[in-house]
Amino acid sequence: IGWILGFITSLPELTSFFEIYRLEKKNGRLHLLDDTQEALDALVSSNMSNLGVILPIGIIVYSLIRFL
């Protein structure tokens, strides 16, 4: 269950990273630090939501399956 949830929750990170990259490449600003920081902030916020939401869901599902 863990690797499936990990893969599914990584998809928003991947799409946001490529979207930020696409927009900044289009504007010719790939070399600026702000763009890199924006991409990193998107990754960190996604990881924090994974820890706060997805991890407890995985634990609950595992516990329910184990005790049933």
N, CA, C and O atoms as a CHARMM CRD file, in Angstrom:
* protein
*
  272
    1    1 ILE  N      0.83300  -1.18500   0.00000 PROA 1      0.00000
    2    1 ILE  CA     0.00000   0.00000   0.00000 PROA 1      0.00000
    3    1 ILE  C      0.87600   1.24600   0.00000 PROA 1      0.00000
    4    1 ILE  O      0.55500   2.22300  -0.67600 PROA 1      0.00000
    5    2 GLY  N      1.95800   1.22700   0.73400 PROA 2      0.00000
    6    2 GLY  CA     2.81300   2.40400   0.86600 PROA 2      0.00000
    7    2 GLY  C      3.40100   2.88400  -0.44500 PROA 2      0.00000
    8    2 GLY  O      3.39600   4.08300  -0.72700 PROA 2      0.00000
    9    3 TRP  N      3.90900   1.95900  -1.25200 PROA 3      0.00000
   10    3 TRP  CA     4.52900   2.39400  -2.50800 PROA 3      0.00000
   11    3 TRP  C      3.48300   2.89400  -3.48600 PROA 3      0.00000
   12    3 TRP  O      3.76700   3.78100  -4.29100 PROA 3      0.00000
   13    4 ILE  N      2.26800   2.33800  -3.43100 PROA 4      0.00000
   14    4 ILE  CA     1.19600   2.82000  -4.31200 PROA 4      0.00000
   15    4 ILE  C      0.81200   4.24400  -3.92100 PROA 4      0.00000
   16    4 ILE  O      0.69500   5.11600  -4.78200 PROA 4      0.00000
   17    5 LEU  N      0.61600   4.48300  -2.62600 PROA 5      0.00000
   18    5 LEU  CA     0.29700   5.83000  -2.16900 PROA 5      0.00000
   19    5 LEU  C      1.44100   6.79600  -2.45200 PROA 5      0.00000
   20    5 LEU  O      1.20700   7.95000  -2.81200 PROA 5      0.00000
   21    6 GLY  N      2.66900   6.33200  -2.29100 PROA 6      0.00000
   22    6 GLY  CA     3.81800   7.18100  -2.59300 PROA 6      0.00000
   23    6 GLY  C      3.87000   7.58800  -4.04800 PROA 6      0.00000
   24    6 GLY  O      4.15700   8.74100  -4.36800 PROA 6      0.00000
   25    7 PHE  N      3.59500   6.64700  -4.92700 PROA 7      0.00000
   26    7 PHE  CA     3.59500   6.95300  -6.35900 PROA 7      0.00000
   27    7 PHE  C      2.47300   7.92200  -6.71200 PROA 7      0.00000
   28    7 PHE  O      2.68300   8.89600  -7.43400 PROA 7      0.00000
   29    8 ILE  N      1.29300   7.64500  -6.20000 PROA 8      0.00000
   30    8 ILE  CA     0.13900   8.49500  -6.51200 PROA 8      0.00000
   31    8 ILE  C      0.34400   9.91200  -5.99000 PROA 8      0.00000
   32    8 ILE  O      0.00800  10.87900  -6.67400 PROA 8      0.00000
   33    9 THR  N      0.88900  10.04300  -4.79400 PROA 9      0.00000
   34    9 THR  CA     1.07700  11.37500  -4.23200 PROA 9      0.00000
   35    9 THR  C      2.26200  12.10200  -4.83500 PROA 9      0.00000
   36    9 THR  O      2.39600  13.31000  -4.63800 PROA 9      0.00000
   37   10 SER  N      3.11800  11.41600  -5.55800 PROA 10     0.00000
   38   10 SER  CA     4.23200  12.08200  -6.23500 PROA 10     0.00000
   39   10 SER  C      3.81800  12.69000  -7.56800 PROA 10     0.00000
   40   10 SER  O      4.53500  13.53300  -8.10600 PROA 10     0.00000
   41   11 LEU  N      2.69300  12.28400  -8.10200 PROA 11     0.00000
   42   11 LEU  CA     2.23700  12.82600  -9.38500 PROA 11     0.00000
   43   11 LEU  C      1.99900  14.33700  -9.34200 PROA 11     0.00000
   44   11 LEU  O      2.39500  15.02200 -10.28500 PROA 11     0.00000
   45   12 PRO  N      1.37000  14.89800  -8.29600 PROA 12     0.00000
   46   12 PRO  CA     1.23300  16.35800  -8.26000 PROA 12     0.00000
   47   12 PRO  C      2.57800  17.08200  -8.21600 PROA 12     0.00000
   48   12 PRO  O      2.73700  18.13900  -8.82700 PROA 12     0.00000
   49   13 GLU  N      3.54500  16.51300  -7.49500 PROA 13     0.00000
   50   13 GLU  CA     4.88000  17.10400  -7.46100 PROA 13     0.00000
   51   13 GLU  C      5.48300  17.14200  -8.85500 PROA 13     0.00000
   52   13 GLU  O      6.04100  18.15400  -9.27800 PROA 13     0.00000
   53   14 LEU  N      5.36700  16.04100  -9.55100 PROA 14     0.00000
   54   14 LEU  CA     5.93300  15.93700 -10.89200 PROA 14     0.00000
   55   14 LEU  C      5.27200  16.91900 -11.84400 PROA 14     0.00000
   56   14 LEU  O      5.95500  17.61000 -12.60000 PROA 14     0.00000
   57   15 THR  N      3.95900  16.98400 -11.81400 PROA 15     0.00000
   58   15 THR  CA     3.26400  17.88700 -12.73400 PROA 15     0.00000
   59   15 THR  C      3.52600  19.34800 -12.39500 PROA 15     0.00000
   60   15 THR  O      3.68300  20.16800 -13.29900 PROA 15     0.00000
   61   16 SER  N      3.57600  19.69100 -11.10000 PROA 16     0.00000
   62   16 SER  CA     3.85900  21.08700 -10.74400 PROA 16     0.00000
   63   16 SER  C      5.27700  21.47100 -11.12600 PROA 16     0.00000
   64   16 SER  O      5.51000  22.59300 -11.57500 PROA 16     0.00000
   65   17 PHE  N      6.23500  20.55600 -10.95600 PROA 17     0.00000
   66   17 PHE  CA     7.60900  20.85300 -11.33700 PROA 17     0.00000
   67   17 PHE  C      7.71500  21.12600 -12.83300 PROA 17     0.00000
   68   17 PHE  O      8.34400  22.10100 -13.24400 PROA 17     0.00000
   69   18 PHE  N      7.10200  20.26500 -13.65000 PROA 18     0.00000
   70   18 PHE  CA     7.17900  20.46300 -15.09700 PROA 18     0.00000
   71   18 PHE  C      6.40400  21.69600 -15.54900 PROA 18     0.00000
   72   18 PHE  O      6.79700  22.34900 -16.51500 PROA 18     0.00000
   73   19 GLU  N      5.31200  22.02400 -14.86700 PROA 19     0.00000
   74   19 GLU  CA     4.55100  23.22600 -15.22400 PROA 19     0.00000
   75   19 GLU  C      5.35900  24.48300 -14.92200 PROA 19     0.00000
   76   19 GLU  O      5.40200  25.40300 -15.73900 PROA 19     0.00000
   77   20 ILE  N      5.99700  24.53000 -13.75700 PROA 20     0.00000
   78   20 ILE  CA     6.85000  25.66900 -13.41500 PROA 20     0.00000
   79   20 ILE  C      8.00100  25.76900 -14.40100 PROA 20     0.00000
   80   20 ILE  O      8.33000  26.86200 -14.86200 PROA 20     0.00000
   81   21 TYR  N      8.61000  24.65100 -14.72700 PROA 21     0.00000
   82   21 TYR  CA     9.71900  24.63100 -15.68000 PROA 21     0.00000
   83   21 TYR  C      9.26300  25.13000 -17.04900 PROA 21     0.00000
   84   21 TYR  O      9.96400  25.90900 -17.69500 PROA 21     0.00000
   85   22 ARG  N      8.09400  24.68200 -17.48800 PROA 22     0.00000
   86   22 ARG  CA     7.58300  25.08700 -18.80100 PROA 22     0.00000
   87   22 ARG  C      7.32300  26.59300 -18.85600 PROA 22     0.00000
   88   22 ARG  O      7.69300  27.25900 -19.82200 PROA 22     0.00000
   89   23 LEU  N      6.68900  27.11800 -17.81800 PROA 23     0.00000
   90   23 LEU  CA     6.38200  28.54700 -17.80300 PROA 23     0.00000
   91   23 LEU  C      7.64200  29.40200 -17.76900 PROA 23     0.00000
   92   23 LEU  O      7.72800  30.41600 -18.46300 PROA 23     0.00000
   93   24 GLU  N      8.61500  28.99700 -16.96500 PROA 24     0.00000
   94   24 GLU  CA     9.83600  29.78900 -16.85300 PROA 24     0.00000
   95   24 GLU  C     10.69400  29.67100 -18.10500 PROA 24     0.00000
   96   24 GLU  O     11.36500  30.63200 -18.48200 PROA 24     0.00000
   97   25 LYS  N     10.68500  28.52800 -18.74700 PROA 25     0.00000
   98   25 LYS  CA    11.42400  28.37600 -19.99900 PROA 25     0.00000
   99   25 LYS  C     10.79300  29.24700 -21.08000 PROA 25     0.00000
  100   25 LYS  O     11.49200  29.85900 -21.88800 PROA 25     0.00000
  101   26 LYS  N      9.48000  29.29200 -21.08400 PROA 26     0.00000
  102   26 LYS  CA     8.75500  30.11500 -22.05200 PROA 26     0.00000
  103   26 LYS  C      9.10200  31.59600 -21.86700 PROA 26     0.00000
  104   26 LYS  O      9.22700  32.33300 -22.84500 PROA 26     0.00000
  105   27 ASN  N      9.25600  32.02400 -20.62300 PROA 27     0.00000
  106   27 ASN  CA     9.58900  33.41600 -20.32300 PROA 27     0.00000
  107   27 ASN  C     11.09100  33.67700 -20.34200 PROA 27     0.00000
  108   27 ASN  O     11.51400  34.82100 -20.17600 PROA 27     0.00000
  109   28 GLY  N     11.90400  32.64200 -20.53900 PROA 28     0.00000
  110   28 GLY  CA    13.35800  32.79400 -20.59200 PROA 28     0.00000
  111   28 GLY  C     13.98600  33.10700 -19.25300 PROA 28     0.00000
  112   28 GLY  O     14.99400  33.81100 -19.19300 PROA 28     0.00000
  113   29 ARG  N     13.40900  32.59700 -18.17600 PROA 29     0.00000
  114   29 ARG  CA    13.91500  32.90800 -16.83500 PROA 29     0.00000
  115   29 ARG  C     14.35500  31.66800 -16.06400 PROA 29     0.00000
  116   29 ARG  O     14.22700  31.62900 -14.84000 PROA 29     0.00000
  117   30 LEU  N     14.86100  30.67700 -16.74400 PROA 30     0.00000
  118   30 LEU  CA    15.25700  29.43900 -16.05500 PROA 30     0.00000
  119   30 LEU  C     16.44100  29.63300 -15.11500 PROA 30     0.00000
  120   30 LEU  O     16.62200  28.84800 -14.18500 PROA 30     0.00000
  121   31 HSD  N     17.23100  30.64000 -15.33700 PROA 31     0.00000
  122   31 HSD  CA    18.46000  30.82200 -14.57200 PROA 31     0.00000
  123   31 HSD  C     18.25300  31.58400 -13.26400 PROA 31     0.00000
  124   31 HSD  O     19.19400  31.70100 -12.48000 PROA 31     0.00000
  125   32 LEU  N     17.07500  32.09800 -13.00700 PROA 32     0.00000
  126   32 LEU  CA    16.83900  32.89900 -11.81600 PROA 32     0.00000
  127   32 LEU  C     16.57100  32.02300 -10.59400 PROA 32     0.00000
  128   32 LEU  O     15.95800  30.96000 -10.69500 PROA 32     0.00000
  129   33 LEU  N     17.03600  32.48400  -9.45400 PROA 33     0.00000
  130   33 LEU  CA    16.89700  31.74000  -8.20100 PROA 33     0.00000
  131   33 LEU  C     15.43600  31.64600  -7.75500 PROA 33     0.00000
  132   33 LEU  O     15.04000  30.64500  -7.15600 PROA 33     0.00000
  133   34 ASP  N     14.63900  32.66100  -8.03600 PROA 34     0.00000
  134   34 ASP  CA    13.23300  32.64500  -7.61700 PROA 34     0.00000
  135   34 ASP  C     12.47800  31.47700  -8.22900 PROA 34     0.00000
  136   34 ASP  O     11.61800  30.88100  -7.58100 PROA 34     0.00000
  137   35 ASP  N     12.79400  31.15400  -9.46200 PROA 35     0.00000
  138   35 ASP  CA    12.11200  30.05300 -10.13400 PROA 35     0.00000
  139   35 ASP  C     12.47600  28.71700  -9.50300 PROA 35     0.00000
  140   35 ASP  O     11.62400  27.84900  -9.31800 PROA 35     0.00000
  141   36 THR  N     13.74500  28.56800  -9.17900 PROA 36     0.00000
  142   36 THR  CA    14.19100  27.35100  -8.50400 PROA 36     0.00000
  143   36 THR  C     13.52200  27.24200  -7.13800 PROA 36     0.00000
  144   36 THR  O     13.08300  26.16400  -6.73600 PROA 36     0.00000
  145   37 GLN  N     13.44900  28.36600  -6.43000 PROA 37     0.00000
  146   37 GLN  CA    12.81500  28.36800  -5.11500 PROA 37     0.00000
  147   37 GLN  C     11.33200  28.02500  -5.21700 PROA 37     0.00000
  148   37 GLN  O     10.80300  27.32000  -4.35700 PROA 37     0.00000
  149   38 GLU  N     10.66100  28.50800  -6.24900 PROA 38     0.00000
  150   38 GLU  CA     9.24500  28.19400  -6.43100 PROA 38     0.00000
  151   38 GLU  C      9.03700  26.69700  -6.64300 PROA 38     0.00000
  152   38 GLU  O      8.11200  26.10500  -6.08700 PROA 38     0.00000
  153   39 ALA  N      9.90200  26.09200  -7.45100 PROA 39     0.00000
  154   39 ALA  CA     9.79900  24.65000  -7.68500 PROA 39     0.00000
  155   39 ALA  C     10.06900  23.87100  -6.39900 PROA 39     0.00000
  156   39 ALA  O      9.37700  22.89700  -6.10300 PROA 39     0.00000
  157   40 LEU  N     11.07000  24.29900  -5.64100 PROA 40     0.00000
  158   40 LEU  CA    11.37700  23.61900  -4.38000 PROA 40     0.00000
  159   40 LEU  C     10.25200  23.78600  -3.36400 PROA 40     0.00000
  160   40 LEU  O      9.93200  22.85000  -2.63100 PROA 40     0.00000
  161   41 ASP  N      9.65200  24.97400  -3.31900 PROA 41     0.00000
  162   41 ASP  CA     8.53100  25.19600  -2.40400 PROA 41     0.00000
  163   41 ASP  C      7.35700  24.28500  -2.74300 PROA 41     0.00000
  164   41 ASP  O      6.68800  23.76700  -1.84800 PROA 41     0.00000
  165   42 ALA  N      7.10800  24.09000  -4.04100 PROA 42     0.00000
  166   42 ALA  CA     6.02900  23.19800  -4.45600 PROA 42     0.00000
  167   42 ALA  C      6.31400  21.76500  -4.00700 PROA 42     0.00000
  168   42 ALA  O      5.41000  21.06000  -3.55800 PROA 42     0.00000
  169   43 LEU  N      7.56700  21.33900  -4.12900 PROA 43     0.00000
  170   43 LEU  CA     7.92900  19.98300  -3.70500 PROA 43     0.00000
  171   43 LEU  C      7.79800  19.81200  -2.19700 PROA 43     0.00000
  172   43 LEU  O      7.28500  18.79800  -1.72300 PROA 43     0.00000
  173   44 VAL  N      8.26600  20.81200  -1.44300 PROA 44     0.00000
  174   44 VAL  CA     8.20400  20.72900   0.01700 PROA 44     0.00000
  175   44 VAL  C      6.75900  20.72700   0.49700 PROA 44     0.00000
  176   44 VAL  O      6.39900  19.94800   1.37900 PROA 44     0.00000
  177   45 SER  N      5.92800  21.59400  -0.07500 PROA 45     0.00000
  178   45 SER  CA     4.52900  21.62900   0.36400 PROA 45     0.00000
  179   45 SER  C      3.81600  20.32000   0.04300 PROA 45     0.00000
  180   45 SER  O      2.97400  19.86300   0.81700 PROA 45     0.00000
  181   46 SER  N      4.14600  19.72300  -1.08200 PROA 46     0.00000
  182   46 SER  CA     3.54100  18.43700  -1.42000 PROA 46     0.00000
  183   46 SER  C      4.00000  17.35300  -0.45400 PROA 46     0.00000
  184   46 SER  O      3.20100  16.52300  -0.02000 PROA 46     0.00000
  185   47 ASN  N      5.27400  17.35900  -0.12000 PROA 47     0.00000
  186   47 ASN  CA     5.78600  16.36200   0.82700 PROA 47     0.00000
  187   47 ASN  C      5.16300  16.53400   2.21000 PROA 47     0.00000
  188   47 ASN  O      4.86500  15.54800   2.88400 PROA 47     0.00000
  189   48 MET  N      4.96500  17.77700   2.63200 PROA 48     0.00000
  190   48 MET  CA     4.35100  18.01700   3.93500 PROA 48     0.00000
  191   48 MET  C      2.89500  17.54800   3.94600 PROA 48     0.00000
  192   48 MET  O      2.42200  17.00100   4.94200 PROA 48     0.00000
  193   49 SER  N      2.19300  17.76200   2.84200 PROA 49     0.00000
  194   49 SER  CA     0.80800  17.27400   2.79000 PROA 49     0.00000
  195   49 SER  C      0.77700  15.75300   2.79400 PROA 49     0.00000
  196   49 SER  O     -0.14000  15.14800   3.35000 PROA 49     0.00000
  197   50 ASN  N      1.77200  15.13700   2.17600 PROA 50     0.00000
  198   50 ASN  CA     1.85500  13.67500   2.21100 PROA 50     0.00000
  199   50 ASN  C      2.01400  13.18100   3.64200 PROA 50     0.00000
  200   50 ASN  O      1.36400  12.21700   4.04700 PROA 50     0.00000
  201   51 LEU  N      2.87800  13.84100   4.40600 PROA 51     0.00000
  202   51 LEU  CA     3.09700  13.41800   5.79000 PROA 51     0.00000
  203   51 LEU  C      1.86800  13.65800   6.65400 PROA 51     0.00000
  204   51 LEU  O      1.56900  12.86700   7.54900 PROA 51     0.00000
  205   52 GLY  N      1.15400  14.75200   6.38500 PROA 52     0.00000
  206   52 GLY  CA     0.01400  15.09900   7.22100 PROA 52     0.00000
  207   52 GLY  C     -1.27700  14.40100   6.85100 PROA 52     0.00000
  208   52 GLY  O     -2.16800  14.27000   7.69000 PROA 52     0.00000
  209   53 VAL  N     -1.39800  13.94900   5.60700 PROA 53     0.00000
  210   53 VAL  CA    -2.66500  13.38100   5.15100 PROA 53     0.00000
  211   53 VAL  C     -2.50100  11.92800   4.70700 PROA 53     0.00000
  212   53 VAL  O     -3.18200  11.03800   5.21700 PROA 53     0.00000
  213   54 ILE  N     -1.60600  11.69500   3.76800 PROA 54     0.00000
  214   54 ILE  CA    -1.49000  10.37900   3.14600 PROA 54     0.00000
  215   54 ILE  C     -0.92800   9.33800   4.11300 PROA 54     0.00000
  216   54 ILE  O     -1.42000   8.21000   4.16000 PROA 54     0.00000
  217   55 LEU  N      0.08500   9.69900   4.87500 PROA 55     0.00000
  218   55 LEU  CA     0.67400   8.74000   5.81700 PROA 55     0.00000
  219   55 LEU  C     -0.35000   8.24100   6.84000 PROA 55     0.00000
  220   55 LEU  O     -0.44600   7.03200   7.04900 PROA 55     0.00000
  221   56 PRO  N     -1.11500   9.12200   7.48200 PROA 56     0.00000
  222   56 PRO  CA    -2.13900   8.60900   8.40400 PROA 56     0.00000
  223   56 PRO  C     -3.19200   7.73400   7.71700 PROA 56     0.00000
  224   56 PRO  O     -3.65800   6.75400   8.29700 PROA 56     0.00000
  225   57 ILE  N     -3.56400   8.08500   6.48600 PROA 57     0.00000
  226   57 ILE  CA    -4.52700   7.25200   5.75700 PROA 57     0.00000
  227   57 ILE  C     -3.94200   5.86000   5.52600 PROA 57     0.00000
  228   57 ILE  O     -4.63300   4.85700   5.70300 PROA 57     0.00000
  229   58 GLY  N     -2.67700   5.79900   5.13400 PROA 58     0.00000
  230   58 GLY  CA    -2.02000   4.51200   4.93100 PROA 58     0.00000
  231   58 GLY  C     -1.96200   3.68600   6.20100 PROA 58     0.00000
  232   58 GLY  O     -2.16600   2.47200   6.17200 PROA 58     0.00000
  233   59 ILE  N     -1.68300   4.34300   7.31500 PROA 59     0.00000
  234   59 ILE  CA    -1.62300   3.63900   8.59900 PROA 59     0.00000
  235   59 ILE  C     -3.00000   3.11000   8.98700 PROA 59     0.00000
  236   59 ILE  O     -3.12200   1.98400   9.47000 PROA 59     0.00000
  237   60 ILE  N     -4.02700   3.91300   8.77700 PROA 60     0.00000
  238   60 ILE  CA    -5.39300   3.48600   9.10500 PROA 60     0.00000
  239   60 ILE  C     -5.81400   2.30300   8.23800 PROA 60     0.00000
  240   60 ILE  O     -6.36800   1.32700   8.74100 PROA 60     0.00000
  241   61 VAL  N     -5.55100   2.39100   6.94000 PROA 61     0.00000
  242   61 VAL  CA    -5.91000   1.29100   6.03600 PROA 61     0.00000
  243   61 VAL  C     -5.16400   0.02200   6.42300 PROA 61     0.00000
  244   61 VAL  O     -5.75500  -1.05700   6.47000 PROA 61     0.00000
  245   62 TYR  N     -3.87200   0.14600   6.69800 PROA 62     0.00000
  246   62 TYR  CA    -3.07900  -1.01500   7.10600 PROA 62     0.00000
  247   62 TYR  C     -3.63300  -1.62100   8.39400 PROA 62     0.00000
  248   62 TYR  O     -3.75800  -2.84000   8.51300 PROA 62     0.00000
  249   63 SER  N     -3.96100  -0.76500   9.34900 PROA 63     0.00000
  250   63 SER  CA    -4.48600  -1.26000  10.62400 PROA 63     0.00000
  251   63 SER  C     -5.82200  -1.96300  10.44300 PROA 63     0.00000
  252   63 SER  O     -6.06400  -3.00600  11.04900 PROA 63     0.00000
  253   64 LEU  N     -6.68900  -1.39900   9.61400 PROA 64     0.00000
  254   64 LEU  CA    -7.98900  -2.02700   9.37100 PROA 64     0.00000
  255   64 LEU  C     -7.84700  -3.38300   8.69400 PROA 64     0.00000
  256   64 LEU  O     -8.52200  -4.34400   9.06400 PROA 64     0.00000
  257   65 ILE  N     -6.97300  -3.45700   7.70900 PROA 65     0.00000
  258   65 ILE  CA    -6.76500  -4.72200   6.99900 PROA 65     0.00000
  259   65 ILE  C     -6.15000  -5.76600   7.92300 PROA 65     0.00000
  260   65 ILE  O     -6.51700  -6.94000   7.88100 PROA 65     0.00000
  261   66 ARG  N     -5.22400  -5.33100   8.74500 PROA 66     0.00000
  262   66 ARG  CA    -4.52600  -6.26000   9.63400 PROA 66     0.00000
  263   66 ARG  C     -5.45900  -6.84200  10.69300 PROA 66     0.00000
  264   66 ARG  O     -5.35000  -8.01900  11.03600 PROA 66     0.00000
  265   67 PHE  N     -6.37000  -6.02700  11.21000 PROA 67     0.00000
  266   67 PHE  CA    -7.23300  -6.48300  12.29700 PROA 67     0.00000
  267   67 PHE  C     -8.52900  -7.11100  11.81700 PROA 67     0.00000
  268   67 PHE  O     -9.29600  -7.61900  12.63500 PROA 67     0.00000
  269   68 LEU  N     -8.79700  -7.09500  10.52600 PROA 68     0.00000
  270   68 LEU  CA   -10.03900  -7.71000  10.03500 PROA 68     0.00000
  271   68 LEU  C     -9.85600  -9.13800   9.66200 PROA 68     0.00000
  272   68 LEU  O    -10.80700  -9.79000   9.23200 PROA 68     0.00000
